Amino acid sequence: MTGWDDLKASAVRPVASVPVCLRGDLAAAYADAERRLAAAAQDDNSMAGGTEALALAEQMAALREEMASATRRFVFRALSRRVYRGLVDAHPPRPGHPEDTTYGADMNAFPAALIAACCVAITPGDAPEAAVPDDAPPVLTPGDADEMVNQLTDGQVHTLFSAAFRLNRSGVDLPKSGSVSELVARHTPRSSRPEPGG
């Protein structure tokens, strides 16, 4: 009969990562160039429209490269239930703040605290994903995370917080996928039956 002592060595908390471009100015410049490219495409019949479109496309390609080099992949590991509940309890909802009621925590301070507690690696966005040891400590202090969320946009912080929050609030179930099973069955060679009398 299997007991917890037999199971705990194989229990690993889930990990997820999310890329975030830290250069909001580049994203804004790209969006502006994209808008101007759409306008230039309307004027594509003229020589000027074609030349402008090409220049904008080249500008956007350069911006994409800059954005890629400014992107970091934040790797989060879920907390144990006890640690997560302690973190929530340390940031009680503020009266009169509906968002706090929804999340069950002070949404002015909880996002930075959760990001700091769960972030176990920050890598270049284009680096291959590497396994993070289960005992890897967080790489951001609460002070680092607080400073970071005050420098990033609300959208960037939401991306990071959402990844950490989902990781801690979601279950880990065996995926159900009939289409995957079908695909594997279709491409798995069937064992050949022996010829009768052979």
MILOMAR-605593 format. One record per atom (N, C-alpha, C): residue in three letters; x, y, z. Coordinates in steps of 0.001 Angstrom, whole numbers, padded with zeros to 6 digits, always signed. Example, Ala and Ser with C-alpha at 12.3 -4.5 7.8 and 13.67 -1.06 7.14 Angstrom:
2
Ala+013190-005690+007800
Ala+012300-004500+007800
Ala+013200-003300+007800
Ser+012850-002250+007080
Ser+013670-001060+007140
Ser+012900+000030+007870
END
This chain:
198
Met+000851-001193+000000
Met+000000+000000+000000
Met+000886+001242+000000
Thr+000540+002213-000846
Thr+001348+003427-000976
Thr+000894+004483+000017
Gly+001855+005103+000714
Gly+001560+006188+001642
Gly+002224+007471+001180
Trp+002018+008548+001946
Trp+002579+009840+001554
Trp+004092+009792+001453
Asp+004742+009045+002358
Asp+006202+008966+002301
Asp+006681+008442+000957
Asp+005902+007533+000355
Asp+006281+006993-000954
Asp+006009+007998-002078
Leu+005055+008905-001859
Leu+004645+009821-002921
Leu+005375+011158-002919
Lys+005806+011626-001747
Lys+006281+013007-001665
Lys+007532+013270-002499
Ala+008361+012262-002717
Ala+009560+012474-003531
Ala+009212+012770-004985
Ser+008050+012299-005433
Ser+007678+012523-006837
Ser+006750+013724-007011
Ala+006366+014390-005919
Ala+005460+015541-006016
Ala+006257+016791-006383
Val+005932+017397-007522
Val+006615+018602-007997
Val+005558+019657-008305
Arg+005739+020838-007734
Arg+004774+021913-007993
Arg+004899+022396-009438
Pro+003786+022803-010050
Pro+003816+023208-011464
Pro+004626+024478-011706
Val+005142+024566-012929
Val+005958+025702-013367
Val+005358+026239-014663
Ala+005388+027550-014847
Ala+004940+028171-016101
Ala+005820+029394-016359
Ser+005911+029786-017614
Ser+006703+030975-017935
Ser+005913+031892-018849
Val+006284+033164-018813
Val+005609+034154-019650
Val+006641+035170-020135
Pro+006627+035484-021456
Pro+007560+036497-021959
Pro+006978+037900-021814
Val+007818+038852-021437
Val+007388+040240-021321
Val+008474+041129-021919
Cys+008078+041974-022874
Cys+009001+042959-023439
Cys+009075+044127-022458
Leu+010266+044425-021987
Leu+010429+045462-020984
Leu+010537+046863-021588
Arg+010569+046954-022903
Arg+010685+048242-023584
Arg+009341+048657-024171
Gly+008528+049299-023346
Gly+007223+049769-023791
Gly+007315+050802-024893
Asp+008413+051571-024925
Asp+008577+052586-025966
Asp+008692+051935-027345
Leu+009357+050772-027402
Leu+009496+050074-028678
Leu+008146+049538-029144
Ala+007353+049024-028193
Ala+006025+048512-028545
Ala+005156+049628-029097
Ala+005255+050815-028508
Ala+004473+051960-028986
Ala+004946+052384-030376
Ala+006255+052389-030604
Ala+006799+052759-031915
Ala+006370+051745-032973
Tyr+006348+050464-032596
Tyr+005926+049412-033537
Tyr+004452+049591-033905
Ala+003618+049861-032906
Ala+002182+050052-033148
Ala+001951+051256-034063
Asp+002743+052315-033850
Asp+002602+053504-034696
Asp+003019+053195-036139
Ala+004131+052477-036298
Ala+004592+052110-037643
Ala+003580+051191-038328
Glu+002970+050313-037556
Glu+001959+049394-038105
Glu+000751+050171-038625
Arg+000341+051192-037867
Arg-000781+052039-038276
Arg-000431+052799-039568
Arg+000784+053347-039616
Arg+001201+054089-040806
Arg+001364+053171-042014
Leu+001767+051922-041768
Leu+001900+050961-042869
Leu+000526+050649-043471
Ala-000480+050503-042607
Ala-001840+050245-043106
Ala-002319+051407-043967
Ala-001987+052636-043558
Ala-002385+053814-044345
Ala-001617+053857-045663
Ala-000336+053505-045623
Ala+000484+053513-046845
Ala+000014+052438-047815
Ala-000487+051335-047280
Ala-000970+050244-048134
Ala-002178+050697-048959
Gln-002954+051636-048427
Gln-004097+052179-049170
Gln-003622+052967-050392
Asp-002408+053516-050268
Asp-001841+054339-051333
Asp-000794+053546-052130
Asp-000964+052235-052148
Asp+000032+051327-052718
Asp+000214+051500-054225
Asn-000769+052089-054900
Asn-000685+052226-056356
Asn+000350+053261-056783
Ser+000631+054213-055888
Ser+001605+055237-056263
Ser+003005+054794-055889
Met+003998+055367-056549
Met+005395+055063-056260
Met+005737+055456-054828
Ala+005217+056620-054390
Ala+005495+057104-053030
Ala+004930+056155-051992
Gly+003708+055647-052240
Gly+003090+054715-051290
Gly+003887+053442-051152
Gly+004376+052908-052268
Gly+005170+051680-052229
Gly+006493+051877-051524
Thr+007135+053029-051765
Thr+008418+053329-051122
Thr+008237+053503-049616
Glu+007182+054225-049226
Glu+006918+054443-047801
Glu+006599+053115-047106
Ala+005807+052270-047751
Ala+005449+050979-047168
Ala+006687+050122-046931
Leu+007604+050124-047901
Leu+008832+049346-047760
Leu+009677+049875-046605
Ala+009801+051207-046507
Ala+010577+051812-045416
Ala+009964+051470-044057
Leu+008636+051520-043983
Leu+007956+051189-042719
Leu+008131+049721-042366
Ala+008058+048849-043359
Ala+008239+047416-043105
Ala+009642+047149-042577
Glu+010637+047838-043148
Glu+012016+047671-042667
Glu+012167+048205-041244
Gln+011505+049328-040969
Gln+011537+049901-039619
Gln+010905+048933-038615
Met+009791+048325-039008
Met+009105+047382-038112
Met+009948+046141-037858
Ala+010655+045672-038882
Ala+011529+044506-038698
Ala+012637+044823-037699
Ala+013207+046032-037804
Ala+014261+046444-036862
Ala+013703+046576-035451
Leu+012488+047139-035340
Leu+011859+047275-034022
Leu+011581+045911-033397
Arg+011145+044952-034228
Arg+010886+043599-033713
Arg+012161+042985-033134
Glu+013279+043195-033805
Glu+014552+042672-033295
Glu+014911+043312-031962
Glu+014727+044634-031877
Glu+015005+045326-030614
Glu+014087+044829-029503
Met+012797+044634-029844
Met+011838+044150-028849
Met+012210+042742-028384
Ala+012650+041907-029316
Ala+013044+040538-028951
Ala+014218+040562-027982
Ser+015184+041462-028217
Ser+016340+041509-027322
Ser+015988+042134-025971
Ala+014881+042880-025907
Ala+014434+043487-024653
Ala+013384+042638-023940
Thr+013102+041443-024484
Thr+012096+040567-023878
Thr+012763+039607-022898
Arg+012136+039448-021767
Arg+012618+038499-020756
Arg+011509+037499-020477
Arg+011915+036261-020231
Arg+010966+035204-019887
Arg+010993+035031-018370
Phe+009860+035297-017748
Phe+009729+035146-016292
Phe+009199+033745-016014
Val+009941+032976-015221
Val+009562+031602-014908
Val+009011+031577-013486
Phe+007788+031082-013358
Phe+007116+031028-012055
Phe+006923+029576-011614
Arg+007095+029325-010320
Arg+006761+028027-009749
Arg+005674+028245-008713
Ala+004650+027397-008723
Ala+003545+027513-007761
Ala+004069+027344-006340
Leu+003417+028010-005424
Leu+003745+027896-004005
Leu+002962+026729-003410
Ser+003412+026247-002279
Ser+002600+025255-001570
Ser+001336+025962-001094
Arg+000290+025189-000842
Arg-000986+025784-000423
Arg-000814+026637+000828
Arg-000057+026146+001797
Arg+000127+026867+003053
Arg+000838+028207+002822
Val+001884+028205+001993
Val+002620+029443+001723
Val+001732+030418+000953
Tyr+000990+029912-000033
Tyr+000105+030785-000819
Tyr-000966+031408+000073
Arg-001605+030597+000925
Arg-002652+031122+001812
Arg-002070+032152+002778
Gly-000839+031908+003256
Gly-000186+032874+004153
Gly+000049+034207+003460
Leu+000413+034144+002187
Leu+000653+035360+001409
Leu-000654+036135+001206
Val-001733+035406+000900
Val-003047+036043+000738
Val-003478+036677+002063
Asp-003334+035931+003160
Asp-003753+036439+004471
Asp-002948+037671+004893
Ala-001693+037760+004427
Ala-000845+038907+004764
Ala-001244+040165+003982
His-002119+039990+002980
His-002575+041125+002158
His-004102+041117+002089
Pro-004776+041373+003223
Pro-006240+041293+003246
Pro-006888+042329+002330
Pro-008066+041987+001780
Pro-008774+042925+000892
Pro-009096+044235+001611
Arg-009023+045321+000876
Arg-009382+046632+001416
Arg-010887+046837+001254
Pro-011563+047316+002272
Pro-012998+047575+002141
Pro-013260+048587+001028
Gly-014309+048337+000260
Gly-014695+049268-000785
Gly-013926+049125-002087
His-013153+048060-002239
His-012405+047804-003477
His-012894+046489-004088
Pro-013795+046556-005082
Pro-014370+045336-005656
Pro-013330+044355-006200
Glu-012229+044872-006785
Glu-011203+043975-007319
Glu-010559+043163-006189
Asp-010391+043793-005025
Asp-009840+043082-003866
Asp-010765+041935-003460
Thr-012063+042203-003500
Thr-013045+041176-003141
Thr-012971+040011-004122
Thr-012810+040317-005413
Thr-012730+039273-006438
Thr-011546+038351-006192
Tyr-010373+038937-005907
Tyr-009160+038140-005732
Tyr-008926+037694-004289
Gly-009656+038293-003350
Gly-009493+037928-001947
Gly-008229+038479-001328
Ala-007668+039549-001942
Ala-006423+040131-001436
Ala-006337+041597-001849
Asp-005463+042335-001189
Asp-005221+043743-001493
Asp-004488+043834-002828
Met-005221+044225-003874
Met-004648+044214-005214
Met-003710+045394-005471
Asn-003476+046213-004465
Asn-002457+047247-004584
Asn-001086+046654-004259
Ala-001037+045694-003329
Ala+000240+045138-002876
Ala+000432+043655-003206
Phe-000663+042906-003332
Phe-000561+041455-003530
Phe+000139+041055-004829
Pro-000117+041715-005984
Pro+000562+041285-007214
Pro+002078+041255-007094
Ala+002687+042312-006552
Ala+004147+042341-006414
Ala+004621+041249-005471
Ala+003878+041030-004381
Ala+004270+040001-003417
Ala+004215+038610-004037
Leu+003167+038340-004831
Leu+003029+037020-005454
Leu+004101+036814-006521
Ile+004364+037844-007326
Ile+005410+037747-008352
Ile+006755+037442-007689
Ala+007067+038162-006606
Ala+008342+037947-005912
Ala+008440+036539-005345
Ala+007361+036038-004784
Ala+007388+034713-004143
Ala+007490+033573-005149
Cys+006949+033777-006374
Cys+006867+032683-007352
Cys+007934+032706-008437
Cys+008560+033864-008684
Cys+009495+033974-009804
Cys+010828+033312-009454
Val+011133+032200-010126
Val+012349+031442-009813
Val+013428+031572-010885
Ala+013131+032273-011986
Ala+014146+032521-013017
Ala+013660+033625-013939
Ile+014612+034394-014452
Ile+014337+035389-015493
Ile+015423+035183-016545
Thr+015001+034821-017747
Thr+015956+034504-018803
Thr+015681+035363-020031
Pro+016648+035457-020948
Pro+016355+036152-022205
Pro+015171+035488-022900
Gly+014353+036301-023555
Gly+013137+035789-024177
Gly+013376+034761-025253
Asp+014528+034843-025939
Asp+014785+033906-027024
Asp+015616+032704-026591
Ala+015946+032622-025299
Ala+016729+031479-024808
Ala+015826+030252-024713
Pro+016367+029069-024989
Pro+015539+027863-024845
Pro+015122+027683-023392
Glu+013903+027190-023210
Glu+013421+026986-021842
Glu+014198+025856-021193
Ala+014685+026122-020000
Ala+015448+025118-019267
Ala+014667+024722-018025
Ala+014873+023501-017592
Ala+014197+023022-016384
Ala+014741+023785-015178
Val+013840+024153-014285
Val+014228+024844-013059
Val+014134+023847-011916
Pro+015201+023665-011147
Pro+015139+022711-010032
Pro+014004+023055-009072
Asp+013380+022035-008495
Asp+012232+022261-007608
Asp+012616+023062-006365
Asp+013895+023045-006005
Asp+014314+023782-004811
Asp+014931+025140-005154
Ala+014793+025585-006418
Ala+015342+026892-006808
Ala+014633+027989-006023
Pro+015385+028892-005405
Pro+014754+029969-004629
Pro+014251+031083-005548
Pro+013344+031928-005046
Pro+012900+033080-005839
Pro+014094+033988-006178
Val+014026+034621-007349
Val+015136+035477-007788
Val+014861+036962-007561
Leu+013637+037295-007151
Leu+013293+038679-006858
Leu+012980+038832-005374
Thr+013516+039867-004754
Thr+013118+040175-003380
Thr+011781+040918-003467
Pro+011028+040984-002357
Pro+009798+041784-002380
Pro+010064+043230-002793
Gly+011199+043776-002371
Gly+011545+045150-002752
Gly+011798+045279-004250
Asp+012503+044275-004833
Asp+012743+044263-006288
Asp+011419+044247-007043
Ala+010529+043339-006623
Ala+009244+043184-007319
Ala+008399+044440-007187
Asp+008422+045061-006006
Asp+007649+046286-005795
Asp+008167+047399-006705
Glu+009494+047522-006811
Glu+010090+048533-007689
Glu+009754+048235-009157
Met+009791+046952-009515
Met+009517+046554-010891
Met+008079+046885-011281
Val+007103+046542-010419
Val+005707+046797-010794
Val+005393+048287-010843
Asn+006183+049094-010148
Asn+005981+050545-010206
Asn+006634+051158-011443
Gln+007494+050393-012119
Gln+008148+050888-013330
Gln+007464+050376-014601
Leu+006898+049173-014542
Leu+006256+048588-015718
Leu+004852+049149-015912
Thr+004281+048882-017085
Thr+002905+049323-017339
Thr+001932+048400-016613
Asp+000700+048847-016496
Asp-000328+048032-015861
Asp-000518+046724-016639
Gly-000444+046809-017969
Gly-000593+045606-018795
Gly+000529+044605-018579
Gln+001772+045087-018469
Gln+002911+044201-018240
Gln+002778+043513-016872
Val+002405+044296-015865
Val+002244+043733-014516
Val+001108+042715-014511
His+000025+043023-015225
His-001112+042099-015293
His-000689+040766-015924
Thr+000151+040830-016956
Thr+000642+039611-017602
Thr+001416+038755-016602
Leu+002308+039383-015840
Leu+003117+038646-014863
Leu+002246+038105-013721
Phe+001404+038976-013169
Phe+000559+038556-012050
Phe-000400+037441-012466
Ser-001009+037567-013638
Ser-001966+036556-014099
Ser-001308+035190-014212
Ala-000073+035161-014731
Ala+000636+033880-014866
Ala+000867+033257-013493
Ala+001318+034052-012534
Ala+001583+033533-011189
Ala+000282+033135-010486
Phe-000757+033945-010654
Phe-002036+033666-009997
Phe-002666+032381-010533
Arg-002721+032245-011870
Arg-003298+031034-012478
Arg-002550+029786-012028
Leu-001235+029903-011950
Leu-000413+028765-011565
Leu-000779+028275-010161
Asn-001058+029201-009277
Asn-001378+028836-007893
Asn-002838+028461-007692
Arg-003721+028897-008583
Arg-005147+028645-008402
Arg-005693+027528-009279
Ser-004871+027016-010197
Ser-005341+025957-011093
Ser-004954+024591-010556
Gly-005763+023608-010917
Gly-005432+022238-010561
Gly-004445+021657-011563
Val-003922+020508-011230
Val-003029+019792-012144
Val-003701+018462-012429
Asp-004417+018407-013545
Asp-005151+017207-013907
Asp-004511+016543-015118
Leu-004789+015273-015266
Leu-004330+014549-016438
Leu-005061+015114-017647
Pro-004309+015609-018661
Pro-004988+016184-019830
Pro-005830+015147-020552
Lys-007005+015574-021024
Lys-007876+014694-021802
Lys-007826+015161-023236
Ser-007377+014308-024121
Ser-007313+014697-025518
Ser-007528+013497-026403
Gly-008759+013350-026861
Gly-009075+012263-027773
Gly-008355+012418-029093
Ser-008177+013682-029547
Ser-007528+013897-030844
Ser-006069+013465-030804
Val-005379+013679-029679
Val-003980+013244-029560
Val-003911+011724-029585
Ser-004795+011068-028843
Ser-004813+009602-028824
Ser-005090+009043-030210
Glu-006035+009693-030912
Glu-006367+009256-032270
Glu-005176+009377-033204
Leu-004486+010520-033115
Leu-003338+010772-033975
Leu-002230+009757-033723
Val-001948+009473-032464
Val-000915+008493-032121
Val-001315+007116-032626
Ala-002575+006744-032422
Ala-003045+005426-032864
Ala-002960+005287-034381
Arg-003279+006384-035087
Arg-003256+006348-036546
Arg-001846+006162-037102
His-000843+006685-036394
His+000528+006641-036901
His+001405+005592-036230
Thr+000813+004796-035359
Thr+001569+003718-034725
Thr+001441+002468-035570
Pro+002573+001869-035984
Pro+002486+000651-036813
Pro+001787-000465-036042
Arg+000913-001142-036732
Arg+000214-002276-036098
Arg+001074-003515-036224
Ser+001035-004341-035200
Ser+001827-005567-035272
Ser+001226-006474-036350
Ser+002094-007028-037147
Ser+001599-007871-038231
Ser+001228-009246-037699
Arg+000091-009724-038148
Arg-000359-011044-037704
Arg+000345-012124-038535
Pro+000660-013233-037927
Pro+001311-014301-038704
Pro+000340-014851-039746
Glu+000900-015201-040880
Glu+000079-015786-041936
Glu-000492-017125-041466
Pro-001727-017432-041859
Pro-002291-018726-041440
Pro-001398-019881-041923
Gly-001190-020829-041041
Gly-000388-022018-041383
Gly+001114-021727-041347
Gly+001529-020487-040887
Gly+002937-020147-040924
Gly+003667-020447-039688
END
